[in-house]
Amino acid sequence: MKVQMHSVHFDADKKLLDFVQQRLNKLETFYDKVTGGEVIMRLNNKDGIDNKTVEIKLLVPGSTLFSQEDAASFEAAADAAAESLRRQITRHKEKTLSYKV
């Protein structure tokens, strides 16, 4: 799956980008028709420890799936966003299969 990654207000290292790519590649096991995606990692000016945001947008036939999560680390936010997208992909897949029957 081809994914564009953007980091806002910081430079993401290769280790972080590989981690996010690995999480998104696991989503293809649930639905293999994902055509692409976009990841935006951003440092917020919020007070507190949850000042890192990861937004993931996945393009699937007939829909766009989106998840945004805040956490203390980019890895934790990416995990939470990927889990949210896994649930959305499962629902989307069930919905499209029920239309074909």
C-alpha positions as CSV (number, residue, x, y, z in Angstrom):
1,M,0.0,0.0,0.0
2,K,1.4,3.4,-1.0
3,V,1.2,5.9,1.9
4,Q,2.3,9.5,2.0
5,M,3.7,10.6,5.3
6,H,4.0,14.1,6.6
7,S,5.5,15.4,9.8
8,V,4.5,18.9,11.0
9,H,6.7,20.9,13.3
10,F,9.4,18.2,13.5
11,D,11.4,15.9,11.3
12,A,10.4,12.2,11.6
13,D,13.2,9.7,11.7
14,K,13.3,6.6,9.5
15,K,12.5,4.3,12.5
16,L,9.2,6.1,13.2
17,L,8.2,6.1,9.6
18,D,9.0,2.4,9.3
19,F,6.9,1.7,12.4
20,V,3.9,3.5,11.0
21,Q,4.3,1.8,7.6
22,Q,4.4,-1.6,9.3
23,R,1.2,-0.9,11.3
24,L,-0.6,0.2,8.1
25,N,0.7,-2.9,6.2
26,K,-1.0,-5.1,8.8
27,L,-4.3,-3.5,7.9
28,E,-4.1,-5.1,4.4
29,T,-4.6,-8.5,6.0
30,F,-8.2,-7.4,6.9
31,Y,-9.0,-5.8,3.5
32,D,-6.7,-6.1,0.5
33,K,-8.5,-3.4,-1.6
34,V,-6.9,-0.4,0.2
35,T,-5.6,1.8,-2.6
36,G,-3.6,4.3,-0.7
37,G,-3.4,6.6,2.3
38,E,-2.0,9.6,4.0
39,V,-0.4,10.0,7.5
40,I,0.1,13.3,9.2
41,M,2.1,13.4,12.4
42,R,1.9,16.6,14.3
43,L,3.3,18.1,17.6
44,N,0.5,20.0,19.4
45,N,0.9,23.0,21.7
46,K,-1.5,21.5,24.2
47,D,-0.6,21.3,27.8
48,G,-0.2,17.8,29.2
49,I,1.6,14.7,28.0
50,D,-0.8,13.8,25.1
51,N,0.7,16.4,22.8
52,K,1.4,14.1,19.8
53,T,-1.3,13.6,17.1
54,V,-1.4,11.0,14.3
55,E,-4.0,11.4,11.6
56,I,-4.5,8.5,9.1
57,K,-6.6,8.6,6.0
58,L,-7.1,5.4,4.0
59,L,-8.6,5.3,0.5
60,V,-10.8,2.3,-0.2
61,P,-13.2,1.8,-3.1
62,G,-16.3,3.8,-2.5
63,S,-15.1,5.4,0.8
64,T,-12.4,7.2,2.7
65,L,-11.6,6.0,6.2
66,F,-10.2,8.4,8.7
67,S,-8.8,8.2,12.3
68,Q,-7.1,10.8,14.5
69,E,-5.5,9.9,17.9
70,D,-3.6,11.8,20.5
71,A,-1.0,10.2,22.8
72,A,2.2,10.7,24.7
73,S,4.2,9.2,21.8
74,F,3.8,8.9,18.1
75,E,4.0,5.1,18.3
76,A,1.1,4.9,20.8
77,A,-1.0,7.3,18.7
78,A,-0.2,5.3,15.5
79,D,-1.2,2.1,17.3
80,A,-4.5,3.6,18.5
81,A,-5.3,5.1,15.0
82,A,-4.5,1.8,13.3
83,E,-6.8,-0.1,15.7
84,S,-9.6,2.3,15.0
85,L,-9.1,1.9,11.2
86,R,-9.1,-1.9,11.6
87,R,-12.6,-1.7,13.1
88,Q,-13.7,0.7,10.3
89,I,-12.3,-1.5,7.6
90,T,-14.1,-4.5,9.1
91,R,-17.4,-2.6,9.1
92,H,-16.8,-1.3,5.6
93,K,-16.0,-4.8,4.3
94,E,-19.1,-6.3,6.0
95,K,-21.3,-3.5,4.5
96,T,-20.0,-4.0,1.0
97,L,-20.4,-7.8,1.2
98,S,-24.0,-7.5,2.4
99,Y,-24.8,-5.3,-0.7
100,K,-23.6,-8.0,-3.0
101,V,-25.7,-10.8,-1.5
